Every structure is written in structure tokens, then in C-alpha cells.
Amino acid sequence: MECKDIVQCLSKYIDGELPIELLEQAEKHMAECPKCTAAMHTLRETIQAYKLTGKAHIAPEHRASMLAAIKEAARTHSE
Ligand SMILES: [Zn+2]
């Protein structure tokens, strides 16, 4: 798995919806990649903040913009 693959499945990873074989690959990658670990923490904190406000689900457009921001961060930090 590469960083771009992690970004694709981060949302499902946090929701616990990732199939076990992908979950294992994602965790293996994150163990070696501080960048993806940081992105995962950022996204998880954002999702938890949403849940604390009583919104069980993040609107798809918010989720998309969050992922776009994380993707952008991964891209700019990859040099
Ligand atoms: Zn990575």
C-alpha cells in the first residue's frame, strides 16, 4: 500500500468498515509512515469532534473536503 491508497481508505478505516485484509495493510503502512499516521489522527479527531456535537454522520460534502485537505497535506509533505 502507498500513501495515496491510505488516503483512499482512511475514512473507512476510522469507521471500522475496512475489510480485514486492507486493515492489516493499512496498519502496516502506518507503522512505517508518520505522514499517514498523522493524517489518520487528524481525520479521526475531526470525526470525533463531529460526533461530540451530536451529529452521528458527517455530511458527505464535509467528508470529501476533509479528505481533500488531507490529500493535499500528504502531497505537499511528500518532498
Ligand atoms: Zn504513507
PDB file of the backbone (N, CA, C, O) and the ligand in Angstrom, with CONECT records:
HET     ZN  A 101       1
ATOM      1  N   MET A   1       0.831  -1.207   0.000  1.00  0.00           N
ATOM      2  CA  MET A   1       0.000   0.000   0.000  1.00  0.00           C
ATOM      3  C   MET A   1       0.865   1.256   0.000  1.00  0.00           C
ATOM      4  O   MET A   1       1.902   1.316   0.660  1.00  0.00           O
ATOM      5  N   GLU A   2       0.419   2.250  -0.749  1.00  0.00           N
ATOM      6  CA  GLU A   2       1.127   3.522  -0.777  1.00  0.00           C
ATOM      7  C   GLU A   2       0.279   4.587  -0.091  1.00  0.00           C
ATOM      8  O   GLU A   2      -0.883   4.361   0.245  1.00  0.00           O
ATOM      9  N   CYS A   3       0.889   5.751   0.106  1.00  0.00           N
ATOM     10  CA  CYS A   3       0.191   6.830   0.806  1.00  0.00           C
ATOM     11  C   CYS A   3      -1.152   7.142   0.142  1.00  0.00           C
ATOM     12  O   CYS A   3      -2.154   7.354   0.826  1.00  0.00           O
ATOM     13  N   LYS A   4      -1.166   7.169  -1.176  1.00  0.00           N
ATOM     14  CA  LYS A   4      -2.416   7.518  -1.866  1.00  0.00           C
ATOM     15  C   LYS A   4      -3.502   6.470  -1.594  1.00  0.00           C
ATOM     16  O   LYS A   4      -4.687   6.801  -1.559  1.00  0.00           O
ATOM     17  N   ASP A   5      -3.102   5.219  -1.405  1.00  0.00           N
ATOM     18  CA  ASP A   5      -4.079   4.177  -1.090  1.00  0.00           C
ATOM     19  C   ASP A   5      -4.617   4.362   0.322  1.00  0.00           C
ATOM     20  O   ASP A   5      -5.798   4.137   0.585  1.00  0.00           O
ATOM     21  N   ILE A   6      -3.737   4.773   1.219  1.00  0.00           N
ATOM     22  CA  ILE A   6      -4.153   5.008   2.600  1.00  0.00           C
ATOM     23  C   ILE A   6      -5.198   6.126   2.646  1.00  0.00           C
ATOM     24  O   ILE A   6      -6.225   6.007   3.313  1.00  0.00           O
ATOM     25  N   VAL A   7      -4.915   7.204   1.929  1.00  0.00           N
ATOM     26  CA  VAL A   7      -5.848   8.332   1.912  1.00  0.00           C
ATOM     27  C   VAL A   7      -7.222   7.871   1.441  1.00  0.00           C
ATOM     28  O   VAL A   7      -8.249   8.297   1.970  1.00  0.00           O
ATOM     29  N   GLN A   8      -7.225   6.997   0.441  1.00  0.00           N
ATOM     30  CA  GLN A   8      -8.487   6.485  -0.099  1.00  0.00           C
ATOM     31  C   GLN A   8      -9.305   5.739   0.957  1.00  0.00           C
ATOM     32  O   GLN A   8     -10.533   5.824   0.972  1.00  0.00           O
ATOM     33  N   CYS A   9      -8.623   5.016   1.831  1.00  0.00           N
ATOM     34  CA  CYS A   9      -9.394   4.155   2.727  1.00  0.00           C
ATOM     35  C   CYS A   9      -9.401   4.645   4.176  1.00  0.00           C
ATOM     36  O   CYS A   9      -9.899   3.949   5.061  1.00  0.00           O
ATOM     37  N   LEU A  10      -8.856   5.832   4.422  1.00  0.00           N
ATOM     38  CA  LEU A  10      -8.799   6.357   5.793  1.00  0.00           C
ATOM     39  C   LEU A  10     -10.177   6.467   6.442  1.00  0.00           C
ATOM     40  O   LEU A  10     -10.371   6.094   7.599  1.00  0.00           O
ATOM     41  N   SER A  11     -11.109   6.979   5.681  1.00  0.00           N
ATOM     42  CA  SER A  11     -12.449   7.211   6.203  1.00  0.00           C
ATOM     43  C   SER A  11     -13.083   5.894   6.669  1.00  0.00           C
ATOM     44  O   SER A  11     -13.666   5.819   7.750  1.00  0.00           O
ATOM     45  N   LYS A  12     -12.956   4.871   5.840  1.00  0.00           N
ATOM     46  CA  LYS A  12     -13.490   3.553   6.211  1.00  0.00           C
ATOM     47  C   LYS A  12     -12.700   2.955   7.366  1.00  0.00           C
ATOM     48  O   LYS A  12     -13.261   2.291   8.238  1.00  0.00           O
ATOM     49  N   TYR A  13     -11.402   3.194   7.364  1.00  0.00           N
ATOM     50  CA  TYR A  13     -10.543   2.697   8.441  1.00  0.00           C
ATOM     51  C   TYR A  13     -11.051   3.211   9.789  1.00  0.00           C
ATOM     52  O   TYR A  13     -11.189   2.454  10.750  1.00  0.00           O
ATOM     53  N   ILE A  14     -11.323   4.505   9.833  1.00  0.00           N
ATOM     54  CA  ILE A  14     -11.764   5.124  11.079  1.00  0.00           C
ATOM     55  C   ILE A  14     -13.154   4.646  11.476  1.00  0.00           C
ATOM     56  O   ILE A  14     -13.453   4.488  12.660  1.00  0.00           O
ATOM     57  N   ASP A  15     -13.997   4.419  10.479  1.00  0.00           N
ATOM     58  CA  ASP A  15     -15.347   3.932  10.761  1.00  0.00           C
ATOM     59  C   ASP A  15     -15.374   2.437  11.086  1.00  0.00           C
ATOM     60  O   ASP A  15     -16.411   1.889  11.459  1.00  0.00           O
ATOM     61  N   GLY A  16     -14.221   1.790  10.938  1.00  0.00           N
ATOM     62  CA  GLY A  16     -14.168   0.352  11.196  1.00  0.00           C
ATOM     63  C   GLY A  16     -14.833  -0.459  10.101  1.00  0.00           C
ATOM     64  O   GLY A  16     -15.275  -1.585  10.331  1.00  0.00           O
ATOM     65  N   GLU A  17     -14.902   0.115   8.910  1.00  0.00           N
ATOM     66  CA  GLU A  17     -15.575  -0.566   7.796  1.00  0.00           C
ATOM     67  C   GLU A  17     -14.596  -1.192   6.809  1.00  0.00           C
ATOM     68  O   GLU A  17     -14.990  -1.737   5.778  1.00  0.00           O
ATOM     69  N   LEU A  18     -13.320  -1.103   7.148  1.00  0.00           N
ATOM     70  CA  LEU A  18     -12.316  -1.615   6.221  1.00  0.00           C
ATOM     71  C   LEU A  18     -12.225  -3.144   6.332  1.00  0.00           C
ATOM     72  O   LEU A  18     -12.143  -3.679   7.437  1.00  0.00           O
ATOM     73  N   PRO A  19     -12.238  -3.845   5.194  1.00  0.00           N
ATOM     74  CA  PRO A  19     -12.065  -5.304   5.259  1.00  0.00           C
ATOM     75  C   PRO A  19     -10.733  -5.652   5.918  1.00  0.00           C
ATOM     76  O   PRO A  19      -9.753  -4.920   5.785  1.00  0.00           O
ATOM     77  N   ILE A  20     -10.712  -6.767   6.625  1.00  0.00           N
ATOM     78  CA  ILE A  20      -9.557  -7.126   7.457  1.00  0.00           C
ATOM     79  C   ILE A  20      -8.244  -7.144   6.682  1.00  0.00           C
ATOM     80  O   ILE A  20      -7.208  -6.750   7.217  1.00  0.00           O
ATOM     81  N   GLU A  21      -8.276  -7.596   5.426  1.00  0.00           N
ATOM     82  CA  GLU A  21      -7.006  -7.673   4.685  1.00  0.00           C
ATOM     83  C   GLU A  21      -6.473  -6.285   4.362  1.00  0.00           C
ATOM     84  O   GLU A  21      -5.261  -6.071   4.337  1.00  0.00           O
ATOM     85  N   LEU A  22      -7.381  -5.341   4.115  1.00  0.00           N
ATOM     86  CA  LEU A  22      -6.953  -3.962   3.874  1.00  0.00           C
ATOM     87  C   LEU A  22      -6.522  -3.295   5.179  1.00  0.00           C
ATOM     88  O   LEU A  22      -5.573  -2.512   5.220  1.00  0.00           O
ATOM     89  N   LEU A  23      -7.247  -3.629   6.233  1.00  0.00           N
ATOM     90  CA  LEU A  23      -6.923  -3.075   7.558  1.00  0.00           C
ATOM     91  C   LEU A  23      -5.493  -3.433   7.948  1.00  0.00           C
ATOM     92  O   LEU A  23      -4.743  -2.589   8.440  1.00  0.00           O
ATOM     93  N   GLU A  24      -5.129  -4.677   7.727  1.00  0.00           N
ATOM     94  CA  GLU A  24      -3.771  -5.115   8.060  1.00  0.00           C
ATOM     95  C   GLU A  24      -2.727  -4.378   7.233  1.00  0.00           C
ATOM     96  O   GLU A  24      -1.681  -3.972   7.739  1.00  0.00           O
ATOM     97  N   GLN A  25      -3.032  -4.216   5.957  1.00  0.00           N
ATOM     98  CA  GLN A  25      -2.094  -3.499   5.088  1.00  0.00           C
ATOM     99  C   GLN A  25      -1.978  -2.036   5.495  1.00  0.00           C
ATOM    100  O   GLN A  25      -0.886  -1.467   5.498  1.00  0.00           O
ATOM    101  N   ALA A  26      -3.112  -1.434   5.839  1.00  0.00           N
ATOM    102  CA  ALA A  26      -3.115  -0.025   6.225  1.00  0.00           C
ATOM    103  C   ALA A  26      -2.306   0.166   7.512  1.00  0.00           C
ATOM    104  O   ALA A  26      -1.532   1.116   7.631  1.00  0.00           O
ATOM    105  N   GLU A  27      -2.492  -0.744   8.470  1.00  0.00           N
ATOM    106  CA  GLU A  27      -1.766  -0.609   9.739  1.00  0.00           C
ATOM    107  C   GLU A  27      -0.277  -0.830   9.544  1.00  0.00           C
ATOM    108  O   GLU A  27       0.547  -0.181  10.189  1.00  0.00           O
ATOM    109  N   LYS A  28       0.062  -1.746   8.654  1.00  0.00           N
ATOM    110  CA  LYS A  28       1.466  -1.999   8.354  1.00  0.00           C
ATOM    111  C   LYS A  28       2.103  -0.747   7.744  1.00  0.00           C
ATOM    112  O   LYS A  28       3.218  -0.363   8.098  1.00  0.00           O
ATOM    113  N   HIS A  29       1.374  -0.128   6.826  1.00  0.00           N
ATOM    114  CA  HIS A  29       1.894   1.088   6.199  1.00  0.00           C
ATOM    115  C   HIS A  29       2.042   2.209   7.229  1.00  0.00           C
ATOM    116  O   HIS A  29       3.058   2.902   7.266  1.00  0.00           O
ATOM    117  N   MET A  30       1.029   2.372   8.051  1.00  0.00           N
ATOM    118  CA  MET A  30       1.057   3.477   9.020  1.00  0.00           C
ATOM    119  C   MET A  30       2.149   3.297  10.070  1.00  0.00           C
ATOM    120  O   MET A  30       2.672   4.273  10.607  1.00  0.00           O
ATOM    121  N   ALA A  31       2.487   2.043  10.359  1.00  0.00           N
ATOM    122  CA  ALA A  31       3.567   1.776  11.319  1.00  0.00           C
ATOM    123  C   ALA A  31       4.892   2.333  10.808  1.00  0.00           C
ATOM    124  O   ALA A  31       5.794   2.646  11.584  1.00  0.00           O
ATOM    125  N   GLU A  32       4.987   2.450   9.476  1.00  0.00           N
ATOM    126  CA  GLU A  32       6.256   2.915   8.885  1.00  0.00           C
ATOM    127  C   GLU A  32       6.147   4.311   8.295  1.00  0.00           C
ATOM    128  O   GLU A  32       7.135   4.854   7.801  1.00  0.00           O
ATOM    129  N   CYS A  33       4.955   4.897   8.341  1.00  0.00           N
ATOM    130  CA  CYS A  33       4.759   6.170   7.661  1.00  0.00           C
ATOM    131  C   CYS A  33       4.104   7.191   8.593  1.00  0.00           C
ATOM    132  O   CYS A  33       2.883   7.193   8.746  1.00  0.00           O
ATOM    133  N   PRO A  34       4.906   8.055   9.215  1.00  0.00           N
ATOM    134  CA  PRO A  34       4.381   9.054  10.152  1.00  0.00           C
ATOM    135  C   PRO A  34       3.377   9.993   9.486  1.00  0.00           C
ATOM    136  O   PRO A  34       2.467  10.507  10.136  1.00  0.00           O
ATOM    137  N   LYS A  35       3.551  10.206   8.201  1.00  0.00           N
ATOM    138  CA  LYS A  35       2.678  11.120   7.463  1.00  0.00           C
ATOM    139  C   LYS A  35       1.236  10.605   7.444  1.00  0.00           C
ATOM    140  O   LYS A  35       0.295  11.354   7.707  1.00  0.00           O
ATOM    141  N   CYS A  36       1.079   9.333   7.134  1.00  0.00           N
ATOM    142  CA  CYS A  36      -0.260   8.749   7.090  1.00  0.00           C
ATOM    143  C   CYS A  36      -0.837   8.596   8.492  1.00  0.00           C
ATOM    144  O   CYS A  36      -2.043   8.748   8.690  1.00  0.00           O
ATOM    145  N   THR A  37       0.022   8.296   9.463  1.00  0.00           N
ATOM    146  CA  THR A  37      -0.441   8.208  10.843  1.00  0.00           C
ATOM    147  C   THR A  37      -0.999   9.559  11.280  1.00  0.00           C
ATOM    148  O   THR A  37      -2.057   9.626  11.907  1.00  0.00           O
ATOM    149  N   ALA A  38      -0.285  10.633  10.947  1.00  0.00           N
ATOM    150  CA  ALA A  38      -0.746  11.972  11.304  1.00  0.00           C
ATOM    151  C   ALA A  38      -2.065  12.299  10.611  1.00  0.00           C
ATOM    152  O   ALA A  38      -2.965  12.877  11.220  1.00  0.00           O
ATOM    153  N   ALA A  39      -2.173  11.929   9.342  1.00  0.00           N
ATOM    154  CA  ALA A  39      -3.411  12.190   8.600  1.00  0.00           C
ATOM    155  C   ALA A  39      -4.576  11.437   9.225  1.00  0.00           C
ATOM    156  O   ALA A  39      -5.683  11.964   9.327  1.00  0.00           O
ATOM    157  N   MET A  40      -4.318  10.200   9.642  1.00  0.00           N
ATOM    158  CA  MET A  40      -5.361   9.387  10.256  1.00  0.00           C
ATOM    159  C   MET A  40      -5.821  10.010  11.569  1.00  0.00           C
ATOM    160  O   MET A  40      -7.018  10.054  11.854  1.00  0.00           O
ATOM    161  N   HIS A  41      -4.867  10.495  12.370  1.00  0.00           N
ATOM    162  CA  HIS A  41      -5.229  11.118  13.642  1.00  0.00           C
ATOM    163  C   HIS A  41      -6.048  12.388  13.412  1.00  0.00           C
ATOM    164  O   HIS A  41      -7.029  12.645  14.110  1.00  0.00           O
ATOM    165  N   THR A  42      -5.630  13.169  12.428  1.00  0.00           N
ATOM    166  CA  THR A  42      -6.347  14.408  12.125  1.00  0.00           C
ATOM    167  C   THR A  42      -7.790  14.109  11.749  1.00  0.00           C
ATOM    168  O   THR A  42      -8.724  14.734  12.251  1.00  0.00           O
ATOM    169  N   LEU A  43      -7.951  13.143  10.858  1.00  0.00           N
ATOM    170  CA  LEU A  43      -9.299  12.805  10.401  1.00  0.00           C
ATOM    171  C   LEU A  43     -10.130  12.226  11.546  1.00  0.00           C
ATOM    172  O   LEU A  43     -11.312  12.544  11.680  1.00  0.00           O
ATOM    173  N   ARG A  44      -9.518  11.386  12.365  1.00  0.00           N
ATOM    174  CA  ARG A  44     -10.259  10.783  13.463  1.00  0.00           C
ATOM    175  C   ARG A  44     -10.698  11.839  14.481  1.00  0.00           C
ATOM    176  O   ARG A  44     -11.813  11.793  15.001  1.00  0.00           O
ATOM    177  N   GLU A  45      -9.806  12.785  14.753  1.00  0.00           N
ATOM    178  CA  GLU A  45     -10.165  13.845  15.692  1.00  0.00           C
ATOM    179  C   GLU A  45     -11.314  14.690  15.158  1.00  0.00           C
ATOM    180  O   GLU A  45     -12.214  15.088  15.898  1.00  0.00           O
ATOM    181  N   THR A  46     -11.262  14.952  13.864  1.00  0.00           N
ATOM    182  CA  THR A  46     -12.330  15.736  13.248  1.00  0.00           C
ATOM    183  C   THR A  46     -13.656  15.000  13.330  1.00  0.00           C
ATOM    184  O   THR A  46     -14.691  15.592  13.635  1.00  0.00           O
ATOM    185  N   ILE A  47     -13.614  13.699  13.052  1.00  0.00           N
ATOM    186  CA  ILE A  47     -14.838  12.902  13.102  1.00  0.00           C
ATOM    187  C   ILE A  47     -15.365  12.830  14.531  1.00  0.00           C
ATOM    188  O   ILE A  47     -16.572  12.915  14.756  1.00  0.00           O
ATOM    189  N   GLN A  48     -14.459  12.672  15.497  1.00  0.00           N
ATOM    190  CA  GLN A  48     -14.895  12.607  16.892  1.00  0.00           C
ATOM    191  C   GLN A  48     -15.493  13.933  17.341  1.00  0.00           C
ATOM    192  O   GLN A  48     -16.459  13.958  18.104  1.00  0.00           O
ATOM    193  N   ALA A  49     -14.922  15.026  16.870  1.00  0.00           N
ATOM    194  CA  ALA A  49     -15.460  16.344  17.200  1.00  0.00           C
ATOM    195  C   ALA A  49     -16.894  16.466  16.673  1.00  0.00           C
ATOM    196  O   ALA A  49     -17.769  17.016  17.341  1.00  0.00           O
ATOM    197  N   TYR A  50     -17.112  15.951  15.486  1.00  0.00           N
ATOM    198  CA  TYR A  50     -18.466  15.951  14.914  1.00  0.00           C
ATOM    199  C   TYR A  50     -19.412  15.133  15.768  1.00  0.00           C
ATOM    200  O   TYR A  50     -20.538  15.548  16.043  1.00  0.00           O
ATOM    201  N   LYS A  51     -18.945  13.968  16.185  1.00  0.00           N
ATOM    202  CA  LYS A  51     -19.806  13.086  16.972  1.00  0.00           C
ATOM    203  C   LYS A  51     -20.158  13.712  18.314  1.00  0.00           C
ATOM    204  O   LYS A  51     -21.264  13.524  18.820  1.00  0.00           O
ATOM    205  N   LEU A  52     -19.208  14.464  18.896  1.00  0.00           N
ATOM    206  CA  LEU A  52     -19.457  15.114  20.178  1.00  0.00           C
ATOM    207  C   LEU A  52     -20.546  16.167  20.065  1.00  0.00           C
ATOM    208  O   LEU A  52     -21.250  16.442  21.037  1.00  0.00           O
ATOM    209  N   THR A  53     -20.686  16.748  18.903  1.00  0.00           N
ATOM    210  CA  THR A  53     -21.715  17.762  18.729  1.00  0.00           C
ATOM    211  C   THR A  53     -23.083  17.108  18.499  1.00  0.00           C
ATOM    212  O   THR A  53     -24.080  17.804  18.310  1.00  0.00           O
ATOM    213  N   GLY A  54     -23.128  15.783  18.513  1.00  0.00           N
ATOM    214  CA  GLY A  54     -24.400  15.102  18.384  1.00  0.00           C
ATOM    215  C   GLY A  54     -24.759  14.709  16.964  1.00  0.00           C
ATOM    216  O   GLY A  54     -25.814  14.125  16.717  1.00  0.00           O
ATOM    217  N   LYS A  55     -23.880  15.029  16.040  1.00  0.00           N
ATOM    218  CA  LYS A  55     -24.125  14.612  14.664  1.00  0.00           C
ATOM    219  C   LYS A  55     -23.481  13.252  14.444  1.00  0.00           C
ATOM    220  O   LYS A  55     -22.257  13.126  14.450  1.00  0.00           O
ATOM    221  N   ALA A  56     -24.300  12.256  14.253  1.00  0.00           N
ATOM    222  CA  ALA A  56     -23.771  10.905  14.111  1.00  0.00           C
ATOM    223  C   ALA A  56     -23.019  10.742  12.794  1.00  0.00           C
ATOM    224  O   ALA A  56     -22.049   9.990  12.706  1.00  0.00           O
ATOM    225  N   HIS A  57     -23.476  11.447  11.793  1.00  0.00           N
ATOM    226  CA  HIS A  57     -22.856  11.285  10.486  1.00  0.00           C
ATOM    227  C   HIS A  57     -22.343  12.615   9.948  1.00  0.00           C
ATOM    228  O   HIS A  57     -22.965  13.663  10.117  1.00  0.00           O
ATOM    229  N   ILE A  58     -21.216  12.536   9.311  1.00  0.00           N
ATOM    230  CA  ILE A  58     -20.669  13.718   8.660  1.00  0.00           C
ATOM    231  C   ILE A  58     -21.277  13.803   7.269  1.00  0.00           C
ATOM    232  O   ILE A  58     -21.324  12.816   6.534  1.00  0.00           O
ATOM    233  N   ALA A  59     -21.732  14.974   6.927  1.00  0.00           N
ATOM    234  CA  ALA A  59     -22.287  15.151   5.594  1.00  0.00           C
ATOM    235  C   ALA A  59     -21.238  14.759   4.560  1.00  0.00           C
ATOM    236  O   ALA A  59     -20.060  15.078   4.719  1.00  0.00           O
ATOM    237  N   PRO A  60     -21.656  14.074   3.510  1.00  0.00           N
ATOM    238  CA  PRO A  60     -20.689  13.602   2.502  1.00  0.00           C
ATOM    239  C   PRO A  60     -19.817  14.720   1.946  1.00  0.00           C
ATOM    240  O   PRO A  60     -18.643  14.499   1.650  1.00  0.00           O
ATOM    241  N   GLU A  61     -20.377  15.912   1.802  1.00  0.00           N
ATOM    242  CA  GLU A  61     -19.571  17.001   1.238  1.00  0.00           C
ATOM    243  C   GLU A  61     -18.486  17.442   2.234  1.00  0.00           C
ATOM    244  O   GLU A  61     -17.397  17.848   1.827  1.00  0.00           O
ATOM    245  N   HIS A  62     -18.786  17.360   3.535  1.00  0.00           N
ATOM    246  CA  HIS A  62     -17.769  17.703   4.531  1.00  0.00           C
ATOM    247  C   HIS A  62     -16.668  16.659   4.557  1.00  0.00           C
ATOM    248  O   HIS A  62     -15.483  16.979   4.649  1.00  0.00           O
ATOM    249  N   ARG A  63     -17.084  15.413   4.474  1.00  0.00           N
ATOM    250  CA  ARG A  63     -16.128  14.322   4.456  1.00  0.00           C
ATOM    251  C   ARG A  63     -15.205  14.452   3.241  1.00  0.00           C
ATOM    252  O   ARG A  63     -13.995  14.250   3.343  1.00  0.00           O
ATOM    253  N   ALA A  64     -15.783  14.787   2.112  1.00  0.00           N
ATOM    254  CA  ALA A  64     -14.995  14.929   0.881  1.00  0.00           C
ATOM    255  C   ALA A  64     -13.989  16.063   1.008  1.00  0.00           C
ATOM    256  O   ALA A  64     -12.845  15.932   0.572  1.00  0.00           O
ATOM    257  N   SER A  65     -14.409  17.176   1.605  1.00  0.00           N
ATOM    258  CA  SER A  65     -13.488  18.310   1.706  1.00  0.00           C
ATOM    259  C   SER A  65     -12.398  18.030   2.728  1.00  0.00           C
ATOM    260  O   SER A  65     -11.266  18.488   2.574  1.00  0.00           O
ATOM    261  N   MET A  66     -12.735  17.279   3.771  1.00  0.00           N
ATOM    262  CA  MET A  66     -11.716  16.876   4.740  1.00  0.00           C
ATOM    263  C   MET A  66     -10.665  15.992   4.087  1.00  0.00           C
ATOM    264  O   MET A  66      -9.463  16.181   4.274  1.00  0.00           O
ATOM    265  N   LEU A  67     -11.151  15.018   3.312  1.00  0.00           N
ATOM    266  CA  LEU A  67     -10.223  14.108   2.647  1.00  0.00           C
ATOM    267  C   LEU A  67      -9.369  14.852   1.638  1.00  0.00           C
ATOM    268  O   LEU A  67      -8.191  14.540   1.458  1.00  0.00           O
ATOM    269  N   ALA A  68      -9.965  15.833   0.983  1.00  0.00           N
ATOM    270  CA  ALA A  68      -9.204  16.626   0.019  1.00  0.00           C
ATOM    271  C   ALA A  68      -8.087  17.386   0.721  1.00  0.00           C
ATOM    272  O   ALA A  68      -6.975  17.493   0.205  1.00  0.00           O
ATOM    273  N   ALA A  69      -8.393  17.909   1.898  1.00  0.00           N
ATOM    274  CA  ALA A  69      -7.388  18.655   2.669  1.00  0.00           C
ATOM    275  C   ALA A  69      -6.254  17.733   3.102  1.00  0.00           C
ATOM    276  O   ALA A  69      -5.083  18.107   3.042  1.00  0.00           O
ATOM    277  N   ILE A  70      -6.606  16.538   3.533  1.00  0.00           N
ATOM    278  CA  ILE A  70      -5.593  15.574   3.958  1.00  0.00           C
ATOM    279  C   ILE A  70      -4.739  15.132   2.778  1.00  0.00           C
ATOM    280  O   ILE A  70      -3.520  15.001   2.887  1.00  0.00           O
ATOM    281  N   LYS A  71      -5.402  14.905   1.650  1.00  0.00           N
ATOM    282  CA  LYS A  71      -4.690  14.506   0.436  1.00  0.00           C
ATOM    283  C   LYS A  71      -3.688  15.587   0.032  1.00  0.00           C
ATOM    284  O   LYS A  71      -2.553  15.302  -0.352  1.00  0.00           O
ATOM    285  N   GLU A  72      -4.141  16.829   0.131  1.00  0.00           N
ATOM    286  CA  GLU A  72      -3.287  17.966  -0.213  1.00  0.00           C
ATOM    287  C   GLU A  72      -2.085  18.029   0.736  1.00  0.00           C
ATOM    288  O   GLU A  72      -0.959  18.277   0.306  1.00  0.00           O
ATOM    289  N   ALA A  73      -2.335  17.801   2.031  1.00  0.00           N
ATOM    290  CA  ALA A  73      -1.253  17.810   3.017  1.00  0.00           C
ATOM    291  C   ALA A  73      -0.250  16.703   2.711  1.00  0.00           C
ATOM    292  O   ALA A  73       0.960  16.916   2.791  1.00  0.00           O
ATOM    293  N   ALA A  74      -0.750  15.535   2.366  1.00  0.00           N
ATOM    294  CA  ALA A  74       0.139  14.408   2.047  1.00  0.00           C
ATOM    295  C   ALA A  74       0.986  14.742   0.827  1.00  0.00           C
ATOM    296  O   ALA A  74       2.163  14.388   0.760  1.00  0.00           O
ATOM    297  N   ARG A  75       0.379  15.424  -0.132  1.00  0.00           N
ATOM    298  CA  ARG A  75       1.093  15.769  -1.350  1.00  0.00           C
ATOM    299  C   ARG A  75       2.199  16.799  -1.074  1.00  0.00           C
ATOM    300  O   ARG A  75       3.331  16.644  -1.534  1.00  0.00           O
ATOM    301  N   THR A  76       1.856  17.853  -0.318  1.00  0.00           N
ATOM    302  CA  THR A  76       2.836  18.914  -0.060  1.00  0.00           C
ATOM    303  C   THR A  76       3.958  18.438   0.858  1.00  0.00           C
ATOM    304  O   THR A  76       5.070  18.964   0.804  1.00  0.00           O
ATOM    305  N   HIS A  77       3.673  17.444   1.701  1.00  0.00           N
ATOM    306  CA  HIS A  77       4.701  16.990   2.634  1.00  0.00           C
ATOM    307  C   HIS A  77       5.525  15.839   2.092  1.00  0.00           C
ATOM    308  O   HIS A  77       6.382  15.298   2.790  1.00  0.00           O
ATOM    309  N   SER A  78       5.270  15.469   0.860  1.00  0.00           N
ATOM    310  CA  SER A  78       5.934  14.268   0.345  1.00  0.00           C
ATOM    311  C   SER A  78       7.336  14.547  -0.198  1.00  0.00           C
ATOM    312  O   SER A  78       8.007  13.626  -0.663  1.00  0.00           O
ATOM    313  N   GLU A  79       7.794  15.819  -0.144  1.00  0.00           N
ATOM    314  CA  GLU A  79       9.131  16.096  -0.675  1.00  0.00           C
ATOM    315  C   GLU A  79      10.221  16.060   0.396  1.00  0.00           C
ATOM    316  O   GLU A  79      11.394  16.276   0.091  1.00  0.00           O
TER     317      GLU A  79
HETATM  318 ZN    ZN A 101       2.036   6.891   3.904  1.00  0.00          ZN2+
END
